[in-house]
């Protein structure tokens, strides 16, 4: 039994009538490799029963403190009713990506039931070609990227033959049912935290102020850079922090109050192409991924006559915890150890090669700054606000941020995955498309990708009132990949990254795009 951190609790507080704070993934399988030739709900339930002890977030539920006076506690629930968490459906014909995305979008928009462990799985039949999909979502308060990957590792196998998994240690003859802390203990903890909260808030404020110029919204305040420098000087902080470029997010159709509806789309590009571009220009694959997102968003904004003359600003989640020493081994980890880098996306750069170089430079500057900054700034910001107040205020603050156009334009996340095929109950996984969260303050679109086998699989989640044509985004991602490959194939021997693409040759230099009011 443990208490949620301030950051974990913030993921609960951010939920509202229009915001659900879970992360998810859609895996598509070929069941022909399964010994039974199929993938059934019963087989999935059997697998979960055998391996639930390997995935702590799937067996933990919340115990709330009365009146929300303090952050909730996690308690282990050894008797999880798996049947209430695992669902099964069949898509209508023809069972294509559109039908799959429509079903997933509807489920992704629904918040999880907090009376149970915070996850759901949906086994989806009826896909063209006899394929089967599995959509699984877990609340963000319970997992980050590392713990999410560990859950996948626990359920999947490296061959069609399921591996042997050591059973959990036998329980005592008469195990006591899990109990939350007693009422008096909870109230005593809440009173203690209330007393020390001002001191904790001041410490968090001092740490966050030293990196004020790299925090979304706050970095746009007047003289944020001077305030950060003064805070470091007052604290005797010897760090020499690289300066960040301006991080004020421009107004776009992505930003503003969102609705409760969601739409999703899937796309993929060959991982070999990403690596080829990265090698050719001496950069990392993540630089290429960020350029693909920048190019796709630029194309979308141009098509909607809404391209700002300043670059979009993206939040890039960063894991702060190492992977488990032995993947798939139970270690009881639950919750988040993450931070975020904030970086411009160079959507204002017309030529694809120059855009690639600009994204690389901006991301490199963000990485250098992040390496020497207080990586805990996200935790510090969350810890400044008492839980009782945060639960009430957070949805309103996020809503106001959306109305004001503050925050970032979107969240972009790249999750490294396995390079070899994996199997679920013997069925080979063909693709895995991660899906994330959209909020009023972080934009009505999020782009997440995961590498798997020889593919880079994208999942795009949008609020359809902000982005009514979500599938055009994944189409633009494919076009952006083709653009970078063509840049290699058609360039002179040493490359010419500043060369214009056919699309951009039609665009006059210095064009000022209309920005929505």
Secondary structure as a PSIPRED ss2 file (coil, helix, strand):
# PSIPRED VFORMAT (PSIPRED V4.0)

   1 X C   1.000  0.000  0.000
   2 X E   0.000  0.000  1.000
   3 X E   0.000  0.000  1.000
   4 X C   1.000  0.000  0.000
   5 X C   1.000  0.000  0.000
   6 X H   0.000  1.000  0.000
   7 X H   0.000  1.000  0.000
   8 X H   0.000  1.000  0.000
   9 X H   0.000  1.000  0.000
  10 X H   0.000  1.000  0.000
  11 X H   0.000  1.000  0.000
  12 X H   0.000  1.000  0.000
  13 X H   0.000  1.000  0.000
  14 X C   1.000  0.000  0.000
  15 X C   1.000  0.000  0.000
  16 X E   0.000  0.000  1.000
  17 X C   1.000  0.000  0.000
  18 X C   1.000  0.000  0.000
  19 X E   0.000  0.000  1.000
  20 X C   1.000  0.000  0.000
  21 X C   1.000  0.000  0.000
  22 X E   0.000  0.000  1.000
  23 X E   0.000  0.000  1.000
  24 X E   0.000  0.000  1.000
  25 X E   0.000  0.000  1.000
  26 X E   0.000  0.000  1.000
  27 X E   0.000  0.000  1.000
  28 X E   0.000  0.000  1.000
  29 X E   0.000  0.000  1.000
  30 X E   0.000  0.000  1.000
  31 X H   0.000  1.000  0.000
  32 X H   0.000  1.000  0.000
  33 X H   0.000  1.000  0.000
  34 X C   1.000  0.000  0.000
  35 X C   1.000  0.000  0.000
  36 X C   1.000  0.000  0.000
  37 X C   1.000  0.000  0.000
  38 X C   1.000  0.000  0.000
  39 X C   1.000  0.000  0.000
  40 X C   1.000  0.000  0.000
  41 X H   0.000  1.000  0.000
  42 X H   0.000  1.000  0.000
  43 X H   0.000  1.000  0.000
  44 X H   0.000  1.000  0.000
  45 X H   0.000  1.000  0.000
  46 X H   0.000  1.000  0.000
  47 X H   0.000  1.000  0.000
  48 X H   0.000  1.000  0.000
  49 X H   0.000  1.000  0.000
  50 X H   0.000  1.000  0.000
  51 X H   0.000  1.000  0.000
  52 X H   0.000  1.000  0.000
  53 X H   0.000  1.000  0.000
  54 X H   0.000  1.000  0.000
  55 X C   1.000  0.000  0.000
  56 X H   0.000  1.000  0.000
  57 X H   0.000  1.000  0.000
  58 X H   0.000  1.000  0.000
  59 X C   1.000  0.000  0.000
  60 X E   0.000  0.000  1.000
  61 X E   0.000  0.000  1.000
  62 X E   0.000  0.000  1.000
  63 X E   0.000  0.000  1.000
  64 X C   1.000  0.000  0.000
  65 X C   1.000  0.000  0.000
  66 X H   0.000  1.000  0.000
  67 X H   0.000  1.000  0.000
  68 X H   0.000  1.000  0.000
  69 X C   1.000  0.000  0.000
  70 X C   1.000  0.000  0.000
  71 X C   1.000  0.000  0.000
  72 X C   1.000  0.000  0.000
  73 X E   0.000  0.000  1.000
  74 X E   0.000  0.000  1.000
  75 X E   0.000  0.000  1.000
  76 X E   0.000  0.000  1.000
  77 X C   1.000  0.000  0.000
  78 X C   1.000  0.000  0.000
  79 X C   1.000  0.000  0.000
  80 X C   1.000  0.000  0.000
  81 X C   1.000  0.000  0.000
  82 X H   0.000  1.000  0.000
  83 X H   0.000  1.000  0.000
  84 X H   0.000  1.000  0.000
  85 X H   0.000  1.000  0.000
  86 X E   0.000  0.000  1.000
  87 X E   0.000  0.000  1.000
  88 X E   0.000  0.000  1.000
  89 X E   0.000  0.000  1.000
  90 X E   0.000  0.000  1.000
  91 X C   1.000  0.000  0.000
  92 X C   1.000  0.000  0.000
  93 X C   1.000  0.000  0.000
  94 X C   1.000  0.000  0.000
  95 X C   1.000  0.000  0.000
  96 X C   1.000  0.000  0.000
  97 X H   0.000  1.000  0.000
  98 X H   0.000  1.000  0.000
  99 X H   0.000  1.000  0.000
 100 X H   0.000  1.000  0.000
 101 X H   0.000  1.000  0.000
 102 X H   0.000  1.000  0.000
 103 X H   0.000  1.000  0.000
 104 X H   0.000  1.000  0.000
 105 X H   0.000  1.000  0.000
 106 X H   0.000  1.000  0.000
 107 X H   0.000  1.000  0.000
 108 X H   0.000  1.000  0.000
 109 X C   1.000  0.000  0.000
 110 X C   1.000  0.000  0.000
 111 X C   1.000  0.000  0.000
 112 X C   1.000  0.000  0.000
 113 X C   1.000  0.000  0.000
 114 X C   1.000  0.000  0.000
 115 X C   1.000  0.000  0.000
 116 X C   1.000  0.000  0.000
 117 X C   1.000  0.000  0.000
 118 X C   1.000  0.000  0.000
 119 X E   0.000  0.000  1.000
 120 X E   0.000  0.000  1.000
 121 X E   0.000  0.000  1.000
 122 X E   0.000  0.000  1.000
 123 X E   0.000  0.000  1.000
 124 X E   0.000  0.000  1.000
 125 X E   0.000  0.000  1.000
 126 X C   1.000  0.000  0.000
 127 X C   1.000  0.000  0.000
 128 X H   0.000  1.000  0.000
 129 X H   0.000  1.000  0.000
 130 X H   0.000  1.000  0.000
 131 X C   1.000  0.000  0.000
 132 X E   0.000  0.000  1.000
 133 X E   0.000  0.000  1.000
 134 X E   0.000  0.000  1.000
 135 X E   0.000  0.000  1.000
 136 X E   0.000  0.000  1.000
 137 X E   0.000  0.000  1.000
 138 X E   0.000  0.000  1.000
 139 X E   0.000  0.000  1.000
 140 X C   1.000  0.000  0.000
 141 X C   1.000  0.000  0.000
 142 X C   1.000  0.000  0.000
 143 X C   1.000  0.000  0.000
 144 X C   1.000  0.000  0.000
 145 X H   0.000  1.000  0.000
 146 X H   0.000  1.000  0.000
 147 X H   0.000  1.000  0.000
 148 X H   0.000  1.000  0.000
 149 X H   0.000  1.000  0.000
 150 X H   0.000  1.000  0.000
 151 X H   0.000  1.000  0.000
 152 X H   0.000  1.000  0.000
 153 X H   0.000  1.000  0.000
 154 X H   0.000  1.000  0.000
 155 X H   0.000  1.000  0.000
 156 X C   1.000  0.000  0.000
 157 X E   0.000  0.000  1.000
 158 X C   1.000  0.000  0.000
 159 X C   1.000  0.000  0.000
 160 X C   1.000  0.000  0.000
 161 X C   1.000  0.000  0.000
 162 X C   1.000  0.000  0.000
 163 X C   1.000  0.000  0.000
 164 X C   1.000  0.000  0.000
 165 X C   1.000  0.000  0.000
 166 X C   1.000  0.000  0.000
 167 X C   1.000  0.000  0.000
 168 X C   1.000  0.000  0.000
 169 X C   1.000  0.000  0.000
 170 X C   1.000  0.000  0.000
 171 X C   1.000  0.000  0.000
 172 X C   1.000  0.000  0.000
 173 X C   1.000  0.000  0.000
 174 X C   1.000  0.000  0.000
 175 X C   1.000  0.000  0.000
 176 X C   1.000  0.000  0.000
 177 X C   1.000  0.000  0.000
 178 X C   1.000  0.000  0.000
 179 X C   1.000  0.000  0.000
 180 X C   1.000  0.000  0.000
 181 X C   1.000  0.000  0.000
 182 X C   1.000  0.000  0.000
 183 X H   0.000  1.000  0.000
 184 X H   0.000  1.000  0.000
 185 X H   0.000  1.000  0.000
 186 X H   0.000  1.000  0.000
 187 X H   0.000  1.000  0.000
 188 X H   0.000  1.000  0.000
 189 X H   0.000  1.000  0.000
 190 X H   0.000  1.000  0.000
 191 X H   0.000  1.000  0.000
 192 X H   0.000  1.000  0.000
 193 X H   0.000  1.000  0.000
 194 X H   0.000  1.000  0.000
 195 X H   0.000  1.000  0.000
 196 X H   0.000  1.000  0.000
 197 X H   0.000  1.000  0.000
 198 X H   0.000  1.000  0.000
 199 X H   0.000  1.000  0.000
 200 X H   0.000  1.000  0.000
 201 X H   0.000  1.000  0.000
 202 X H   0.000  1.000  0.000
 203 X H   0.000  1.000  0.000
 204 X H   0.000  1.000  0.000
 205 X H   0.000  1.000  0.000
 206 X H   0.000  1.000  0.000
 207 X H   0.000  1.000  0.000
 208 X H   0.000  1.000  0.000
 209 X H   0.000  1.000  0.000
 210 X C   1.000  0.000  0.000
 211 X C   1.000  0.000  0.000
 212 X H   0.000  1.000  0.000
 213 X H   0.000  1.000  0.000
 214 X H   0.000  1.000  0.000
 215 X C   1.000  0.000  0.000
 216 X C   1.000  0.000  0.000
 217 X C   1.000  0.000  0.000
 218 X H   0.000  1.000  0.000
 219 X H   0.000  1.000  0.000
 220 X H   0.000  1.000  0.000
 221 X C   1.000  0.000  0.000
 222 X C   1.000  0.000  0.000
 223 X C   1.000  0.000  0.000
 224 X H   0.000  1.000  0.000
 225 X H   0.000  1.000  0.000
 226 X H   0.000  1.000  0.000
 227 X H   0.000  1.000  0.000
 228 X H   0.000  1.000  0.000
 229 X H   0.000  1.000  0.000
 230 X H   0.000  1.000  0.000
 231 X H   0.000  1.000  0.000
 232 X H   0.000  1.000  0.000
 233 X H   0.000  1.000  0.000
 234 X H   0.000  1.000  0.000
 235 X C   1.000  0.000  0.000
 236 X C   1.000  0.000  0.000
 237 X C   1.000  0.000  0.000
 238 X C   1.000  0.000  0.000
 239 X C   1.000  0.000  0.000
 240 X C   1.000  0.000  0.000
 241 X C   1.000  0.000  0.000
 242 X C   1.000  0.000  0.000
 243 X C   1.000  0.000  0.000
 244 X C   1.000  0.000  0.000
 245 X C   1.000  0.000  0.000
 246 X C   1.000  0.000  0.000
 247 X C   1.000  0.000  0.000
 248 X C   1.000  0.000  0.000
 249 X C   1.000  0.000  0.000
 250 X C   1.000  0.000  0.000
 251 X C   1.000  0.000  0.000
 252 X C   1.000  0.000  0.000
 253 X C   1.000  0.000  0.000
 254 X C   1.000  0.000  0.000
 255 X C   1.000  0.000  0.000
 256 X C   1.000  0.000  0.000
 257 X C   1.000  0.000  0.000
 258 X C   1.000  0.000  0.000
 259 X C   1.000  0.000  0.000
 260 X C   1.000  0.000  0.000
 261 X C   1.000  0.000  0.000
 262 X C   1.000  0.000  0.000
 263 X E   0.000  0.000  1.000
 264 X E   0.000  0.000  1.000
 265 X E   0.000  0.000  1.000
 266 X E   0.000  0.000  1.000
 267 X E   0.000  0.000  1.000
 268 X E   0.000  0.000  1.000
 269 X E   0.000  0.000  1.000
 270 X E   0.000  0.000  1.000
 271 X H   0.000  1.000  0.000
 272 X H   0.000  1.000  0.000
 273 X H   0.000  1.000  0.000
 274 X H   0.000  1.000  0.000
 275 X H   0.000  1.000  0.000
 276 X H   0.000  1.000  0.000
 277 X H   0.000  1.000  0.000
 278 X H   0.000  1.000  0.000
 279 X H   0.000  1.000  0.000
 280 X H   0.000  1.000  0.000
 281 X C   1.000  0.000  0.000
 282 X C   1.000  0.000  0.000
 283 X C   1.000  0.000  0.000
 284 X C   1.000  0.000  0.000
 285 X H   0.000  1.000  0.000
 286 X H   0.000  1.000  0.000
 287 X H   0.000  1.000  0.000
 288 X H   0.000  1.000  0.000
 289 X H   0.000  1.000  0.000
 290 X H   0.000  1.000  0.000
 291 X H   0.000  1.000  0.000
 292 X H   0.000  1.000  0.000
 293 X H   0.000  1.000  0.000
 294 X H   0.000  1.000  0.000
 295 X H   0.000  1.000  0.000
 296 X H   0.000  1.000  0.000
 297 X H   0.000  1.000  0.000
 298 X H   0.000  1.000  0.000
 299 X H   0.000  1.000  0.000
 300 X H   0.000  1.000  0.000
 301 X H   0.000  1.000  0.000
 302 X H   0.000  1.000  0.000
 303 X H   0.000  1.000  0.000
 304 X C   1.000  0.000  0.000
 305 X C   1.000  0.000  0.000
 306 X C   1.000  0.000  0.000
 307 X C   1.000  0.000  0.000
 308 X C   1.000  0.000  0.000
 309 X C   1.000  0.000  0.000
 310 X C   1.000  0.000  0.000
 311 X C   1.000  0.000  0.000
 312 X C   1.000  0.000  0.000
 313 X E   0.000  0.000  1.000
 314 X E   0.000  0.000  1.000
 315 X E   0.000  0.000  1.000
 316 X E   0.000  0.000  1.000
 317 X E   0.000  0.000  1.000
 318 X E   0.000  0.000  1.000
 319 X E   0.000  0.000  1.000
 320 X C   1.000  0.000  0.000
 321 X C   1.000  0.000  0.000
 322 X C   1.000  0.000  0.000
 323 X C   1.000  0.000  0.000
 324 X C   1.000  0.000  0.000
 325 X C   1.000  0.000  0.000
 326 X C   1.000  0.000  0.000
 327 X C   1.000  0.000  0.000
 328 X C   1.000  0.000  0.000
 329 X C   1.000  0.000  0.000
 330 X C   1.000  0.000  0.000
 331 X C   1.000  0.000  0.000
 332 X C   1.000  0.000  0.000
 333 X C   1.000  0.000  0.000
 334 X C   1.000  0.000  0.000
 335 X C   1.000  0.000  0.000
 336 X C   1.000  0.000  0.000
 337 X C   1.000  0.000  0.000
 338 X E   0.000  0.000  1.000
 339 X E   0.000  0.000  1.000
 340 X E   0.000  0.000  1.000
 341 X E   0.000  0.000  1.000
 342 X E   0.000  0.000  1.000
 343 X E   0.000  0.000  1.000
 344 X E   0.000  0.000  1.000
 345 X C   1.000  0.000  0.000
 346 X C   1.000  0.000  0.000
 347 X C   1.000  0.000  0.000
 348 X C   1.000  0.000  0.000
 349 X C   1.000  0.000  0.000
 350 X C   1.000  0.000  0.000
 351 X C   1.000  0.000  0.000
 352 X H   0.000  1.000  0.000
 353 X H   0.000  1.000  0.000
 354 X H   0.000  1.000  0.000
 355 X H   0.000  1.000  0.000
 356 X H   0.000  1.000  0.000
 357 X H   0.000  1.000  0.000
 358 X H   0.000  1.000  0.000
 359 X H   0.000  1.000  0.000
 360 X H   0.000  1.000  0.000
 361 X H   0.000  1.000  0.000
 362 X H   0.000  1.000  0.000
 363 X H   0.000  1.000  0.000
 364 X H   0.000  1.000  0.000
 365 X H   0.000  1.000  0.000
 366 X H   0.000  1.000  0.000
 367 X H   0.000  1.000  0.000
 368 X H   0.000  1.000  0.000
 369 X H   0.000  1.000  0.000
 370 X H   0.000  1.000  0.000
 371 X H   0.000  1.000  0.000
 372 X H   0.000  1.000  0.000
 373 X C   1.000  0.000  0.000
 374 X C   1.000  0.000  0.000
 375 X C   1.000  0.000  0.000
 376 X C   1.000  0.000  0.000
 377 X H   0.000  1.000  0.000
 378 X H   0.000  1.000  0.000
 379 X H   0.000  1.000  0.000
 380 X H   0.000  1.000  0.000
 381 X H   0.000  1.000  0.000
 382 X H   0.000  1.000  0.000
 383 X H   0.000  1.000  0.000
 384 X C   1.000  0.000  0.000
 385 X C   1.000  0.000  0.000
 386 X C   1.000  0.000  0.000
 387 X H   0.000  1.000  0.000
 388 X H   0.000  1.000  0.000
 389 X H   0.000  1.000  0.000
 390 X H   0.000  1.000  0.000
 391 X H   0.000  1.000  0.000
 392 X H   0.000  1.000  0.000
 393 X H   0.000  1.000  0.000
 394 X H   0.000  1.000  0.000
 395 X H   0.000  1.000  0.000
 396 X H   0.000  1.000  0.000
 397 X H   0.000  1.000  0.000
 398 X H   0.000  1.000  0.000
 399 X H   0.000  1.000  0.000
 400 X H   0.000  1.000  0.000
 401 X H   0.000  1.000  0.000
 402 X H   0.000  1.000  0.000
 403 X H   0.000  1.000  0.000
 404 X H   0.000  1.000  0.000
 405 X C   1.000  0.000  0.000
 406 X C   1.000  0.000  0.000
 407 X C   1.000  0.000  0.000
 408 X C   1.000  0.000  0.000
 409 X C   1.000  0.000  0.000
 410 X E   0.000  0.000  1.000
 411 X E   0.000  0.000  1.000
 412 X E   0.000  0.000  1.000
 413 X E   0.000  0.000  1.000
 414 X E   0.000  0.000  1.000
 415 X E   0.000  0.000  1.000
 416 X C   1.000  0.000  0.000
 417 X C   1.000  0.000  0.000
 418 X C   1.000  0.000  0.000
 419 X C   1.000  0.000  0.000
 420 X C   1.000  0.000  0.000
 421 X C   1.000  0.000  0.000
 422 X C   1.000  0.000  0.000
 423 X E   0.000  0.000  1.000
 424 X E   0.000  0.000  1.000
 425 X C   1.000  0.000  0.000
 426 X C   1.000  0.000  0.000
 427 X E   0.000  0.000  1.000
 428 X E   0.000  0.000  1.000
 429 X E   0.000  0.000  1.000
 430 X E   0.000  0.000  1.000
 431 X E   0.000  0.000  1.000
 432 X E   0.000  0.000  1.000
 433 X E   0.000  0.000  1.000
 434 X E   0.000  0.000  1.000
 435 X E   0.000  0.000  1.000
 436 X C   1.000  0.000  0.000
 437 X C   1.000  0.000  0.000
 438 X C   1.000  0.000  0.000
 439 X E   0.000  0.000  1.000
 440 X C   1.000  0.000  0.000
 441 X C   1.000  0.000  0.000
 442 X C   1.000  0.000  0.000
 443 X E   0.000  0.000  1.000
 444 X C   1.000  0.000  0.000
 445 X E   0.000  0.000  1.000
 446 X E   0.000  0.000  1.000
 447 X E   0.000  0.000  1.000
 448 X E   0.000  0.000  1.000
 449 X E   0.000  0.000  1.000
 450 X E   0.000  0.000  1.000
 451 X E   0.000  0.000  1.000
 452 X E   0.000  0.000  1.000
 453 X C   1.000  0.000  0.000
 454 X C   1.000  0.000  0.000
 455 X E   0.000  0.000  1.000
 456 X E   0.000  0.000  1.000
 457 X E   0.000  0.000  1.000
 458 X E   0.000  0.000  1.000
 459 X E   0.000  0.000  1.000
 460 X E   0.000  0.000  1.000
 461 X E   0.000  0.000  1.000
 462 X E   0.000  0.000  1.000
 463 X C   1.000  0.000  0.000
 464 X C   1.000  0.000  0.000
 465 X C   1.000  0.000  0.000
 466 X C   1.000  0.000  0.000
 467 X C   1.000  0.000  0.000
 468 X C   1.000  0.000  0.000
 469 X C   1.000  0.000  0.000
 470 X H   0.000  1.000  0.000
 471 X H   0.000  1.000  0.000
 472 X H   0.000  1.000  0.000
 473 X H   0.000  1.000  0.000
 474 X H   0.000  1.000  0.000
 475 X H   0.000  1.000  0.000
 476 X H   0.000  1.000  0.000
 477 X H   0.000  1.000  0.000
 478 X H   0.000  1.000  0.000
 479 X H   0.000  1.000  0.000
 480 X H   0.000  1.000  0.000
 481 X H   0.000  1.000  0.000
 482 X H   0.000  1.000  0.000
 483 X H   0.000  1.000  0.000
 484 X H   0.000  1.000  0.000
 485 X H   0.000  1.000  0.000
 486 X H   0.000  1.000  0.000
 487 X H   0.000  1.000  0.000
 488 X H   0.000  1.000  0.000
 489 X H   0.000  1.000  0.000
 490 X H   0.000  1.000  0.000
 491 X C   1.000  0.000  0.000
 492 X C   1.000  0.000  0.000
 493 X C   1.000  0.000  0.000
 494 X C   1.000  0.000  0.000
 495 X C   1.000  0.000  0.000
 496 X C   1.000  0.000  0.000
 497 X C   1.000  0.000  0.000
 498 X C   1.000  0.000  0.000
 499 X C   1.000  0.000  0.000
 500 X C   1.000  0.000  0.000
 501 X C   1.000  0.000  0.000
 502 X H   0.000  1.000  0.000
 503 X H   0.000  1.000  0.000
 504 X H   0.000  1.000  0.000
 505 X H   0.000  1.000  0.000
 506 X C   1.000  0.000  0.000
 507 X C   1.000  0.000  0.000
 508 X C   1.000  0.000  0.000
 509 X C   1.000  0.000  0.000
 510 X C   1.000  0.000  0.000
 511 X C   1.000  0.000  0.000
 512 X C   1.000  0.000  0.000
 513 X C   1.000  0.000  0.000
 514 X C   1.000  0.000  0.000
 515 X C   1.000  0.000  0.000
 516 X C   1.000  0.000  0.000
 517 X C   1.000  0.000  0.000
